[in-house]
């Protein structure tokens, strides 16, 4: 069976998004564990109350790794673009992880590429996106003749 028609070829930007998301996920997992450990150990156990806040990068990292695995799978799985993950990567600036901020910004830029949007549309069974050319600015010419204004009282009509 020829799978070339059922599985659209993966654009380069989709592979870049997948590898960046995987790297960001691994960094977020490690960063979240280090942050959680330092809060708990740095406060002699009293920071356990704040630990749920520091676990958030770890949870995001797990979701990123799962999403990247779906993007990298062969044959590709049906998956939607995830700008939510990209925005959450940008939010990790609150936790001091600026690597994920860069990855999130780049992912949002790549999601807006026409080939990436077309790939996700074909992967999920939708029609490919076709750019609509802008309308040409042609003037509208009215072919009906305009009636001449009647002369004012006391004026002579114009002579032809």
N, C-alpha and C positions, 0 to 999 in steps of 0.2 A: 504494500500500500504506500502510495506516495503521500508523505505528510507535508510537502511543501505548500500545498494549498490550504491545509487546515491550520497550520501553525505559521503565522506571519514571521518573517525574519526580524530578529531583534535589532533595533537601531543601536548605534554606539552610545547614545545618551542614556538609554535604558540600562545598559551594562554599567555605565559610569555611576548612575543613580544607585544601582544595586550594590556595587562595591563600596561606594562612599557610605551608604546606609549601614552596610555590614561593619565597616571600620568604625563608624560613629557608635554603633550599638556596642561593640566590644569596648570602646573607650568609655562609654557611659556606664557599662556594667562595672568596669574596674574603678572608675571615678566614684561611682555611687557607693561601692563597698569601702573604698578608702575613706570617703567622707563620713560614712556611717560609723566606721571603726574609730576614726579620729574624734568624732563627737562623743561617742560612748566612753572611750578610754581617756580622752582629754579632760573629761569632767568627772572622772572617777565613778562612772556609772549613773550619775545624775542626768546625763544627757540622753538617757534612754527615752525620756519624754519627748525629745526633739527628733529622735531617730526616724519616725515615720516621714518627716519632711525630707530627710537625707536619703531615703530609700527611693524616692521618685526617679532620680536618674537611672537607677538600676532597673526599675520597671520599664522605663522608656527604652533602655538598652535591649531588654528581652524582646519587646515588641519590634524594635528595629531589626534584630537578628532574624526573627520569624518572617518579617516582610521581605528582607533581602534574600532569604532562602527561597521564598516564593518567586521572586523576580529572577533568580539565578537558576531555577529548576529547568530541567530539560526532559520532556516537553514542557513548555511554559504553562503555568497554572493561570486560571482566570483570576485576575487581580486588578483592582482599580488603582489609579494613581492616588498617592496618599499625601496630600498637602498638609494634612493634620499632623503627621509625623514630622514633616519639615518645620512646621511652626513650633511644635514642641521642642525640636532640636534647637531652634533659635531661643526659646525660653530658658534653655539650660545655661544661658549666660548668668542667670540668677544664682546658679550653683558654681560658677567659675569655670565652666567647661566651654572654652571659646573655639575649640576644634569643631564641636557639634554645631556651633553657631554658623561657621563657614559652610559646613556641609548642608545645613538647613537652607541657607540662602541660595547656594548653588542648586540644590534639589528643586526649589521653587522656580528658579530660572529655567532649569531643564524641563520641568513639567509643562511649561508654556510653549515649548518648541512644537512646531506643527507635526514633525515626524513622530515625536513621542506621543502626542495626543492621538494621532492616527493609529499608531501601534496599539495603544490601549483600547481604542474603539474597535479595531479589528479583532483583537484578542478576546474581547467580551461580546462579540457577535453583533456589534452595531455597525452602521454604515460608516465608511471612512469619511473623515472631514475633508470637504473640498472648499478651498478658499474662494470666496465670492469676489470677483473683480469689481472695483469701484465703478460706478456709473459714469459715463463720459458726460462732461458738462456741455450738452448741446442746447442751444437756445430754442425755445418753443416759438415757432412762427405761426401766427394766426392768419389763415388764408382768407378769412372773411373781410370784405372791405369795410372800413369804418365810415359811417355816414358823416357827411359834412354838417357842420353846425349851421343852423338857419341864421340868416342875418338878423341883427337886432333891429327894432323898429327905428326907422329914420335912416338906415344905412342902405347902401346899394348892394345887391348881391355881387359876389366876385364874378368876373368875366373870365371865361376860359380861352 
